[in-house]
């Protein structure tokens, strides 16, 4: 029992040889760490830039497709409006509408009288004779 107590006391009182030694700063490790960090920043910046450019490209493609769809719709609408304009301005349709709704009839050619201009300007006036 006494031996065991001595061993415990010896272990507790023993000081380690390198207990007070402070670590030195290794400049080569610091430089390696700085270069590695710099390389990682450059690589990550490149990846970030590539991702941003790719995102902008895809966004522009979607915008271009939407504009092309809108252009196609506007061309179709323009074609419809031109057809409608042609239909609405057709002489046959207007003539039928005038006869049906306003109850007007074409004038007989024998009732048209041409009177020359009295001011000698060379213009002729057309008048329709009354009944």
Backbone as a chain_set.jsonl record, in Angstrom:
{"seq": "XXXXXXXXXXXXXXXXXXXXXXXXXXXXXXXXXXXXXXXXXXXXXXXXXXXXXXXXXXXXXXXXXXXXXXXXXXXXXXXXXXXXXXXXXXXXXXXXXXXXXXXXXXXXXXXXXXXXXXXXXXXXXXXXXXX", "coords": {"N": [[0.79, -1.192, 0.0], [1.895, 1.254, 0.649], [3.669, 1.7, -1.368], [2.068, 2.118, -3.538], [0.91, 4.535, -2.838], [3.097, 6.195, -2.933], [3.705, 6.094, -5.63], [1.473, 7.39, -6.743], [1.743, 9.927, -5.634], [4.116, 10.65, -6.753], [3.483, 10.72, -9.469], [1.642, 12.76, -9.467], [3.141, 14.994, -8.729], [5.024, 15.206, -10.672], [6.54, 17.076, -13.198], [6.139, 17.947, -16.57], [8.477, 17.893, -19.219], [8.236, 19.53, -21.49], [6.299, 21.39, -20.854], [6.262, 24.192, -20.545], [6.924, 25.1, -23.014], [6.487, 27.123, -25.803], [4.652, 27.284, -28.886], [6.14, 27.823, -32.079], [5.55, 30.133, -34.735], [4.983, 28.971, -37.883], [6.161, 30.1, -40.787], [6.034, 29.119, -43.416], [3.819, 27.421, -43.437], [1.832, 29.285, -42.961], [1.98, 30.834, -45.311], [1.326, 28.883, -47.208], [-1.332, 28.351, -46.421], [-2.469, 30.876, -46.885], [-2.149, 31.103, -49.69], [-3.686, 28.909, -50.533], [-6.219, 29.74, -49.593], [-6.542, 32.046, -51.143], [-6.599, 30.922, -53.712], [-8.958, 29.401, -53.504], [-10.834, 31.45, -53.17], [-10.645, 32.701, -55.665], [-11.475, 30.588, -57.361], [-14.077, 30.087, -56.393], [-15.203, 32.601, -56.911], [-15.069, 32.603, -59.698], [-16.83, 30.457, -60.256], [-19.186, 31.55, -59.226], [-19.491, 33.779, -60.925], [-19.784, 32.451, -63.402], [-22.167, 31.066, -62.893], [-23.922, 33.232, -62.578], [-23.823, 34.413, -65.15], [-24.837, 32.31, -66.677], [-27.407, 32.109, -65.572], [-28.469, 34.626, -66.338], [-28.421, 34.282, -69.115], [-30.283, 32.192, -69.478], [-32.566, 33.449, -68.427], [-32.844, 35.538, -70.277], [-33.375, 34.026, -72.561], [-35.91, 32.971, -71.927], [-37.339, 35.382, -71.816], [-37.029, 36.244, -74.462], [-38.406, 34.209, -75.809], [-40.983, 34.692, -74.812], [-41.448, 37.235, -75.895], [-41.369, 36.613, -78.628], [-43.622, 34.961, -78.79], [-45.581, 36.844, -78.14], [-45.276, 38.59, -80.328], [-46.084, 36.89, -82.396], [-48.77, 36.547, -81.67], [-49.683, 39.199, -81.973], [-49.274, 39.582, -84.724], [-51.13, 37.742, -85.717], [-53.497, 38.864, -84.719], [-53.397, 41.316, -86.061], [-53.69, 40.434, -88.692], [-56.31, 39.409, -88.538], [-57.688, 41.81, -88.021], [-57.178, 43.239, -90.371], [-58.551, 41.639, -92.239], [-61.122, 41.982, -91.228], [-61.384, 44.738, -91.619], [-61.303, 44.827, -94.405], [-63.665, 43.442, -94.969], [-65.599, 45.106, -93.732], [-65.288, 47.475, -95.163], [-66.046, 46.883, -97.707], [-67.488, 47.581, -100.87], [-69.834, 46.407, -101.828], [-71.09, 45.461, -99.484], [-71.509, 47.876, -98.08], [-73.198, 49.166, -99.877], [-75.438, 47.462, -99.845], [-76.187, 47.806, -97.168], [-76.854, 50.518, -97.109], [-79.048, 50.549, -98.825], [-80.788, 48.831, -97.472], [-80.97, 49.719, -94.696], [-81.043, 52.589, -94.729], [-82.734, 52.959, -96.728], [-82.188, 53.949, -99.318], [-81.856, 54.478, -102.809], [-79.996, 53.761, -105.799], [-79.173, 56.538, -107.917], [-80.781, 57.438, -110.928], [-79.046, 57.624, -113.973], [-79.891, 59.426, -115.881], [-80.852, 61.517, -114.454], [-78.752, 63.007, -113.535], [-77.055, 66.045, -113.682], [-74.585, 67.983, -115.192], [-72.947, 70.878, -114.417], [-71.09, 73.536, -115.579], [-68.418, 75.39, -113.948], [-68.95, 78.678, -112.855], [-67.023, 80.538, -112.313], [-64.889, 80.193, -113.94], [-62.786, 78.448, -113.248], [-62.186, 76.021, -114.148], [-63.196, 73.764, -113.008], [-65.763, 71.315, -112.678], [-69.061, 70.961, -111.556], [-71.184, 68.571, -110.069], [-74.562, 67.915, -110.002], [-77.566, 66.604, -108.674], [-80.661, 66.147, -110.081], [-83.847, 67.159, -108.809], [-86.934, 65.413, -108.143]], "CA": [[0.0, 0.0, 0.0], [2.752, 2.425, 0.726], [4.262, 1.869, -2.692], [1.048, 2.708, -4.401], [0.752, 5.939, -2.483], [4.257, 6.902, -3.431], [3.586, 6.22, -7.083], [0.449, 8.404, -7.013], [2.34, 11.206, -5.294], [5.158, 10.918, -7.748], [2.833, 11.07, -10.728], [0.993, 14.047, -9.307], [4.128, 16.046, -8.581], [5.967, 15.221, -11.798], [6.313, 18.104, -14.217], [6.543, 17.507, -17.897], [9.615, 18.661, -19.706], [7.864, 20.542, -22.492], [5.085, 22.066, -20.406], [6.39, 25.638, -20.718], [7.389, 25.405, -24.365], [5.481, 27.775, -26.641], [4.806, 26.919, -30.293], [6.613, 28.863, -32.985], [4.727, 30.321, -35.928], [5.682, 28.461, -39.06], [5.832, 31.002, -41.889], [5.709, 28.366, -44.642], [2.429, 26.958, -43.309], [0.989, 30.473, -43.119], [1.978, 31.182, -46.737], [0.534, 27.849, -47.896], [-2.736, 28.581, -46.095], [-2.886, 32.096, -47.581], [-2.257, 30.788, -51.125], [-4.845, 28.031, -50.687], [-7.415, 30.571, -49.427], [-6.635, 32.907, -52.32], [-7.04, 30.08, -54.84], [-10.364, 29.057, -53.292], [-11.629, 32.657, -53.431], [-10.674, 32.887, -57.119], [-12.3, 29.525, -57.942], [-15.474, 30.337, -56.036], [-15.643, 33.784, -57.662], [-15.299, 32.157, -61.071], [-18.072, 29.684, -60.278], [-20.285, 32.486, -59.015], [-19.645, 34.551, -62.159], [-20.327, 31.541, -64.413], [-23.576, 30.822, -62.555], [-24.685, 34.446, -62.858], [-23.926, 34.557, -66.602], [-25.743, 31.261, -67.145], [-28.746, 32.515, -65.146], [-28.896, 35.722, -67.206], [-28.664, 33.717, -70.447], [-31.557, 31.461, -69.43], [-33.632, 34.439, -68.252], [-33.018, 36.226, -71.558], [-34.026, 33.093, -73.484], [-37.335, 32.967, -71.594], [-37.894, 36.669, -72.224], [-37.078, 36.241, -75.92], [-39.511, 33.333, -76.207], [-42.242, 35.378, -74.508], [-41.616, 38.306, -76.887], [-41.72, 35.99, -79.914], [-45.031, 34.546, -78.694], [-46.396, 38.063, -78.212], [-45.212, 39.051, -81.707], [-46.934, 35.989, -83.18], [-50.158, 36.896, -81.355], [-49.994, 40.5, -82.576], [-49.397, 39.398, -86.175], [-52.407, 37.076, -85.958], [-54.543, 39.854, -84.479], [-53.314, 42.28, -87.162], [-54.289, 39.785, -89.873], [-57.755, 39.389, -88.32], [-58.219, 43.168, -88.174], [-57.16, 43.592, -91.801], [-59.67, 40.943, -92.878], [-62.35, 42.648, -90.804], [-61.426, 46.024, -92.31], [-61.681, 44.554, -95.795], [-65.08, 43.09, -95.009], [-66.423, 46.254, -93.375], [-65.195, 48.55, -96.147], [-66.375, 46.421, -99.061], [-68.509, 48.416, -101.505], [-71.095, 45.65, -101.905], [-71.694, 45.444, -98.153], [-71.987, 49.235, -97.774], [-74.347, 49.44, -100.751], [-76.588, 46.71, -99.322], [-76.593, 48.414, -95.908], [-77.508, 51.791, -97.423], [-80.365, 50.257, -99.406], [-81.649, 48.174, -96.49], [-81.197, 50.483, -93.476], [-81.409, 53.98, -95.018], [-83.724, 52.861, -97.8], [-81.786, 54.79, -100.432], [-81.697, 53.752, -104.061], [-79.068, 54.447, -106.71], [-79.79, 57.554, -108.761], [-80.809, 57.155, -112.363], [-78.035, 58.43, -114.646], [-80.537, 60.489, -116.64], [-81.185, 62.615, -113.548], [-77.532, 63.714, -113.166], [-76.814, 67.203, -114.529], [-73.259, 68.546, -114.99], [-72.983, 72.322, -114.628], [-69.733, 74.073, -115.503], [-68.177, 76.402, -112.923], [-69.151, 80.024, -113.374], [-65.832, 81.351, -112.018], [-63.901, 79.8, -114.933], [-61.617, 77.806, -112.652], [-61.997, 74.776, -114.861], [-63.818, 72.656, -112.299], [-67.168, 71.1, -112.996], [-69.829, 70.511, -110.403], [-72.2, 67.579, -110.41], [-75.765, 68.085, -109.217], [-78.605, 65.629, -108.979], [-81.934, 66.84, -110.248], [-84.935, 66.742, -107.936], [-88.073, 64.825, -108.83]], "C": [[0.841, 1.269, 0.0], [3.359, 2.695, -0.644], [3.258, 2.536, -3.619], [0.868, 4.189, -4.093], [1.924, 6.758, -3.0], [4.178, 7.097, -4.946], [2.578, 7.303, -7.452], [1.023, 9.78, -6.733], [3.407, 11.581, -6.302], [4.543, 11.369, -9.063], [2.198, 12.456, -10.619], [2.001, 15.188, -9.264], [5.065, 16.152, -9.783], [5.591, 16.319, -12.78], [6.821, 17.576, -15.546], [7.621, 18.433, -18.424], [9.202, 19.792, -20.659], [6.592, 21.302, -22.116], [5.153, 23.572, -20.666], [6.827, 26.041, -22.125], [6.231, 26.015, -25.157], [5.741, 27.399, -28.096], [5.302, 28.096, -31.117], [5.649, 28.965, -34.157], [5.561, 29.887, -37.118], [5.246, 29.298, -40.261], [5.454, 30.249, -43.156], [4.281, 27.862, -44.594], [1.465, 28.132, -43.499], [0.882, 30.858, -44.595], [1.159, 30.171, -47.533], [-0.954, 28.056, -47.657], [-3.273, 29.817, -46.822], [-3.072, 31.822, -49.074], [-3.467, 29.904, -51.385], [-6.146, 28.83, -50.575], [-7.621, 31.471, -50.637], [-7.123, 32.125, -53.536], [-8.515, 29.731, -54.7], [-11.273, 30.257, -53.563], [-11.745, 32.885, -54.939], [-11.582, 31.849, -57.773], [-13.772, 29.766, -57.64], [-16.022, 31.574, -56.742], [-15.925, 33.428, -59.114], [-16.585, 31.359, -61.202], [-19.293, 30.581, -60.097], [-20.555, 33.3, -60.282], [-20.259, 33.682, -63.261], [-21.805, 31.282, -64.156], [-24.427, 32.033, -62.884], [-24.883, 34.633, -64.365], [-24.91, 33.532, -67.159], [-27.19, 31.591, -66.775], [-29.287, 33.631, -66.049], [-29.218, 35.218, -68.613], [-30.017, 33.008, -70.479], [-32.717, 32.43, -69.284], [-33.91, 35.186, -69.556], [-33.675, 35.324, -72.588], [-35.525, 33.02, -73.212], [-38.005, 34.267, -72.034], [-38.032, 36.749, -73.743], [-38.236, 35.372, -76.414], [-40.854, 33.999, -75.946], [-42.502, 36.499, -75.519], [-41.976, 37.74, -78.26], [-43.16, 35.524, -79.912], [-45.952, 35.76, -78.803], [-46.428, 38.624, -79.634], [-46.107, 38.196, -82.603], [-48.412, 36.297, -82.933], [-50.561, 38.216, -82.011], [-50.12, 40.398, -84.098], [-50.724, 38.736, -86.516], [-53.562, 38.054, -85.773], [-54.573, 40.902, -85.592], [-53.956, 41.696, -88.423], [-55.807, 39.738, -89.734], [-58.368, 40.764, -88.54], [-58.203, 43.625, -89.629], [-58.294, 42.912, -92.562], [-60.992, 41.604, -92.505], [-62.494, 44.008, -91.474], [-61.849, 45.828, -93.772], [-63.155, 44.225, -95.92], [-65.949, 44.311, -94.759], [-66.385, 47.359, -94.425], [-65.521, 48.085, -97.562], [-67.567, 47.223, -99.596], [-69.844, 47.69, -101.556], [-71.823, 45.656, -100.562], [-72.275, 46.815, -97.811], [-73.215, 49.562, -98.616], [-75.591, 48.713, -100.255], [-77.107, 47.339, -98.029], [-77.335, 49.73, -96.162], [-78.912, 51.537, -97.962], [-81.297, 49.718, -98.331], [-81.976, 49.098, -95.31], [-81.66, 51.917, -93.751], [-82.461, 54.085, -96.118], [-83.436, 53.854, -98.913], [-81.603, 53.901, -101.656], [-80.682, 54.479, -104.925], [-79.824, 55.418, -107.61], [-79.721, 57.128, -110.219], [-79.849, 58.118, -113.061], [-78.673, 59.591, -115.422], [-80.881, 61.696, -115.763], [-79.95, 63.427, -113.145], [-77.275, 64.816, -114.186], [-75.434, 67.75, -114.187], [-73.316, 70.016, -115.353], [-71.555, 72.831, -114.538], [-69.635, 75.182, -114.465], [-68.282, 77.791, -113.546], [-67.937, 80.907, -113.148], [-64.695, 81.041, -112.984], [-62.62, 79.201, -114.314], [-61.368, 76.445, -113.286], [-62.634, 73.583, -114.176], [-65.279, 72.561, -112.705], [-67.851, 70.575, -111.748], [-70.894, 69.558, -110.872], [-73.373, 67.8, -109.447], [-76.775, 67.031, -109.618], [-79.928, 66.377, -109.019], [-82.977, 66.27, -109.279], [-86.056, 66.13, -108.755], [-89.037, 65.864, -109.276]], "O": [[0.466, 2.258, -0.629], [3.533, 3.855, -1.017], [3.608, 3.427, -4.393], [0.692, 4.999, -5.003], [1.748, 7.89, -3.452], [4.546, 8.151, -5.464], [2.815, 8.063, -8.39], [0.811, 10.708, -7.514], [3.552, 12.754, -6.646], [5.037, 12.302, -9.696], [2.219, 13.23, -11.576], [1.693, 16.278, -9.747], [5.826, 17.114, -9.883], [4.423, 16.457, -13.142], [7.813, 16.849, -15.611], [7.655, 19.619, -18.097], [9.771, 20.883, -20.62], [5.889, 21.803, -22.995], [4.123, 24.163, -20.991], [7.072, 27.22, -22.381], [5.126, 25.472, -25.17], [6.888, 27.216, -28.502], [4.918, 29.239, -30.87], [5.007, 27.981, -34.524], [6.677, 30.36, -37.333], [4.098, 29.214, -40.698], [4.605, 30.728, -43.908], [3.594, 27.872, -45.615], [0.413, 27.987, -44.121], [-0.209, 31.174, -45.071], [0.393, 30.545, -48.421], [-1.753, 27.948, -48.587], [-4.4, 29.806, -47.318], [-4.058, 32.269, -49.66], [-4.197, 30.123, -52.351], [-7.07, 28.628, -51.363], [-8.747, 31.64, -51.104], [-7.96, 32.609, -54.298], [-9.25, 29.764, -55.687], [-12.358, 30.1, -54.123], [-12.819, 33.223, -55.435], [-12.376, 32.192, -58.648], [-14.618, 29.662, -58.529], [-17.19, 31.592, -57.132], [-16.905, 33.896, -59.695], [-17.347, 31.556, -62.148], [-20.316, 30.381, -60.751], [-21.709, 33.489, -60.667], [-21.157, 34.131, -63.974], [-22.608, 31.278, -65.089], [-25.53, 31.891, -63.41], [-25.979, 34.972, -64.81], [-25.726, 33.86, -68.021], [-28.099, 31.376, -67.577], [-30.441, 33.578, -66.474], [-30.179, 35.675, -69.231], [-30.802, 33.205, -71.406], [-33.746, 32.263, -69.938], [-35.064, 35.437, -69.901], [-34.456, 35.801, -73.411], [-36.326, 33.007, -74.146], [-39.115, 34.247, -72.565], [-39.029, 37.258, -74.253], [-38.959, 35.758, -77.331], [-41.768, 33.888, -76.763], [-43.638, 36.696, -75.95], [-42.794, 38.319, -78.976], [-43.857, 35.668, -80.916], [-46.98, 35.708, -79.478], [-47.473, 39.08, -80.1], [-46.807, 38.721, -83.468], [-49.212, 36.307, -83.869], [-51.663, 38.331, -82.546], [-50.975, 41.052, -84.694], [-51.377, 39.116, -87.489], [-54.498, 38.073, -86.573], [-55.647, 41.327, -86.018], [-54.682, 42.391, -89.134], [-56.522, 39.998, -90.702], [-59.424, 40.891, -89.16], [-59.116, 44.323, -90.07], [-58.924, 43.523, -93.425], [-61.874, 41.768, -93.348], [-63.597, 44.395, -91.859], [-62.662, 46.589, -94.296], [-63.821, 44.667, -96.855], [-66.923, 44.54, -95.476], [-67.352, 48.107, -94.563], [-65.294, 48.825, -98.52], [-68.521, 47.504, -98.87], [-70.887, 48.31, -101.346], [-73.04, 45.837, -100.515], [-73.396, 46.911, -97.313], [-74.166, 50.167, -98.121], [-76.68, 49.286, -100.245], [-78.317, 47.403, -97.81], [-78.332, 50.019, -95.5], [-79.857, 52.235, -97.594], [-82.466, 50.099, -98.277], [-83.147, 49.246, -94.959], [-82.569, 52.41, -93.083], [-82.998, 55.158, -96.393], [-84.345, 54.526, -99.398], [-81.244, 52.729, -101.546], [-80.521, 55.693, -104.797], [-80.959, 55.16, -108.012], [-78.739, 56.541, -110.674], [-79.849, 59.311, -112.76], [-78.042, 60.634, -115.595], [-81.17, 62.776, -116.279], [-80.092, 64.447, -112.471], [-77.274, 64.572, -115.392], [-75.135, 67.963, -113.012], [-73.691, 70.368, -116.471], [-70.874, 72.593, -113.54], [-70.628, 75.832, -114.139], [-67.762, 78.036, -114.634], [-67.847, 81.966, -113.77], [-63.611, 81.605, -112.833], [-61.516, 79.43, -114.809], [-60.381, 75.791, -112.948], [-62.61, 72.482, -114.725], [-65.934, 73.553, -113.026], [-67.257, 69.821, -110.978], [-71.447, 69.721, -111.959], [-73.188, 67.862, -108.232], [-76.825, 66.616, -110.776], [-80.263, 67.137, -108.109], [-82.988, 65.077, -108.975], [-86.104, 66.329, -109.969], [-90.062, 65.538, -109.875]]}, "num_chains": 1, "name": "protein.A"}
